[in-house]
Amino acid sequence: MVELTSPLLRVEIAPEVGGRIVHFVDRATDYDFLWHNPAVPLRREAPGAEYDPNFFGGIDELLPNDIPERIAGIDCPDHGEHWTTAFDIVKQTESSLSIEATLSQIRFKIDRRIEVAGRECRVHTRLTNLNSGAIPFLWKLHAAMSIKPGDRIECPATSYTAADPDWSRRKGTGLWHGETVPEFDGSTEFLYLHSLADGWIEWQRSTRRFRVRFDPNTFPFAWYFASYGGFDGHHVAILEPCTSMPISVNEAMGLGQCPILAPGGSLETDYSYEGTIDEN
């Protein structure tokens, strides 16, 4: 574990566990904004492991896919390779960390700098395609939040589309007006949010806020998955800015709704996480 601090914030990162942000703690109140699965310890899983039974929480990233599928002739495992990849530490200071890794199957090199300042954790990531051919892919941020009935999820999206009728309370496509967490009734929600006016998605509870900021040119969609007790009894909402829609990379590529990285090409972007508590 690597700890980064500012006077207001403590962030703990596990480079060897997919570079995961494990804790995001307001130092004045010692409140951790992130959800953790009480049944799953923090550990590095074997490449190709199934994701859902090993879902730990915190903030991880999914790359280059979500569901298992064959992309550009490469077999990509459940929820991609990123979450099971160990990152090497390049440089570390009290408030910043630089890490790197290369995904063994898809051959994407990842260079990432994480910096804590004020109440923000700022991230800069560069992806480089080391293959001799172009590769379509999905890249998704994956922030797990503890929830209670009455909490709000806000995002400047115009519309939603139900991602999977078996996991979605809402059906089809409709206008998005945010989500109020309902009483826990054993259901789940799974939506694609699209037509974003700006790049952010936020959890709210009274005086507490947790916002994910991102470039909507890189992440034009914001997925929302929540378990109101229906996924292994969990009470969790996951804020998921994503490059692609729908869940299959091959299907999204056919619709022109996923990025494609040319051989030797790179994609760089900035995103951040901010937690605020106003008790006044």
N, C-alpha and C positions, 0 to 999 in steps of 0.2 A: 504494500500500500504506500502511495505517495500522497503526502498532505500538502496542499497549497492554501495559503491564508492571505486575507486582507484584514484590516481592523474590524470589518463587519461580517466576514464570511469565511467558512472553512469548507474546503472541498477535498474529498478523499478519492483517489483514483487507483485502480488496479491495472497497471499496464499489461500484466501477464494474462489477464482475463478479458481480452478484447479491448483493452484500453478503457474499460467501463468506469464511469463516474459512479461511485458507490454511495457516497454521502454528500449532501448539499445542505450545510448547517448554518443557520443564523446564529452568530456568536453571542448576541445579546440575550437570546432566549433559549439557546441550545436546541432549537426546533429543526428537525431534519425534514425537508420538504419531500423527500423521495420515499416511495413504497418499497418494501422488501418482503419477499416470500418467506414466511417463517419455517417452511418445510424444506427449503433448499439452501444449503450453505454456499458461501462464496467459494467457487472452485473453478479451475479451468476444465472444460469438458473436452472430450476427444473430438477431433475433426469428424464431421458427419453426424454428430449426436443430434437426437430429436430435441427441438427447442422447447415445446410447451412443458414437458415434465421437468425440465431443468431451468424454467423461467425464474430467475433470481430477483429481477427488478433493478432499481437504480436507473441509470441512463446508459443504454448501449446503442450500437448502430448496426443496421442490417445492410449488407453489401455482399454480393451483387444481385441478390434475389430474396424473395420471401418464401413462397412455396417451392419445394424441390422441383427443378426442371432442367432440361438440357438447353444451354444457351451457347450459340455459336460453336456447337459440337463439344461443349464442355459440360459434364454432369455437375450441377451445383446443388449442394446439400440443403436440408431444411433450414430456412432463415439465413442462408448464405454462410460464408466463411468468417466474416469479420468477428462475430461474437465468440468464436473458439480460437482465435489467433492471438498468440503472445506478441506484444509489442516490445521493442527494445527502447531503453531510455537513451536519448541522444544528449540532452542537457537538462539540468534541473536547478532551479533557484527556489527561494522561499515562496514566490508567488507565480512561478511559471514552470512548465514542463514541456519538453519537446520529445516526441516518440515517433517510431517508424516501424513498419512491417511490410511484408509482401505476402499477399494471399497466394497460397500454393497452387490452387486449382485454376483460378481465373487470371492469375498473374497481374494483379493490380498492385502497385506500390503505393503505400499510404504514408504521407508525411504530415504530422499533426503538431500544432503548438497550442497549448492550453494555458490561459492566463487568468488569474483571479485579480479583480480590481473593484473596490467598493462592494456592491452587492451582486456583481456580475461575474460569471465565468465565461470568458470569451475564447472561442475556438477558431483556428484557421486550419483548414485541411486541403492538401493537394493530393489528388489521385492521378497516377500515371499508368497508362496501359503499356505493359512490357511485351505484349503479344505482337505477332507479325500481322495480325488481322484486326479489323474493327470489332468492338465488343459492345452490344447493348447491355444495359444494366439497370437495376433498381438500387437506389441509395436512400435509406430512411433513418432519421433520428427517432429515438424510442425512449421517451421519458415517462417513467411509471410514477403516478401520483396516488397517495392515499386519499380516499374519498369518503364523504358522509352524505346522507340525503340532504338536499338543499344546496350543495356546492354547485357552482356554475362553471361551465366551459364556454369560453368566448373565442371567436376567431372571425376575422373580417372576410369570411367567405360569403358568397351569394347563395350557393346551392349545395345540396348534399345528394349523394347517390348511395343507396344501401350496398355495402360491399358483398354481403353474403346473406341470403334470406334466412339461413339456419342460425345466424349469429346476430341478426339485426332486428331491433324492435320496429324501426321504421322500414317501410318498403318502398322500392322504386326510387324516384327522384323528387325532390321538393325544395322549397326555399329554406335556407338555414337561418335560424334566429337564436342560435346558441342552444345549450343543453343544460337543463337543471337536473342534477342527479336525483333520481326517484327513490322512494323507499326500496330497500333491498328485497327483491321479489324472486331471485333466482334467475334473472334474465341477463342478457348481454346486449351491447350495442356495438355496431361495426359500420362506420360510414367513411366514404370518401368526401372530403370537403373541397370544393373547387370554385373557380372564378374568384380568386382572392384579390381584394383591393390592396392588401399590404401583407407583409411577411411576418406574422406572429400567431401564436395560439397560446391560450392562458387558462390556468385553473384559478378559481377564486373561492375563498371562504371568509366571509366577514372582512376582517382587516388583513387577511393574508392573500398574497398573489404569487404565482409562479408562472413566468412567461418564457416561452421559447421564441427567440427572434431568428429570422433566416431570410435569405435572399429569395424572393419568389421567382426570380428568373432561373435559379437553380432548383428550388423546391416549389414547383407551381401548385402542388396539392398538399393538403394536411389531412392525413387519416386520423380517425378517432375510434379507438377501441376501448370499451369499458365493460367490466364485469360487475354487475349488481348482484353478485352471488352465484352467477350461472357458470363461471369458469372455475372449476375446482373450489367453489365456495369463496373465491377472492372478491374483495371490494377494492377495485383499482381502476384507474383511468389512465390510458396511455396516449400521450400527445405525440403525433407522428408526422412531422413535415417529411414529404416524400417527393422524389423526382418523377414518380410514375403513377399511372392509373390505367388499368386495374392491377390486381395482384400478380398476374402472370406477366413476366417480362416479354415473352414472345407475343402475347396478345396486345400488350401496350405498344410494342414496337410496330405491330401491324396497324395500330390506330394513330401512330405518330406521337405517342404520349409517353416516351421514355428517352433518355439520353443515349447516345452512341459515342463511344470514345475511340478515335482513330488510333492506328498503331503508332506508338511513341507519343501520343497526345496526352495532354494533362487537363484536368479540371480543378480549379481552385475556388474556394468560397469561404466566407466567414459566417458564423452563427454564434448565438450566445444563449445563456440561461441566466435568468434573474429572479431572485426570491426576495420579496419585501414583506415586512410585518410592521403595521402602523397601529400601535396600541394607544395612541393619543386621541 
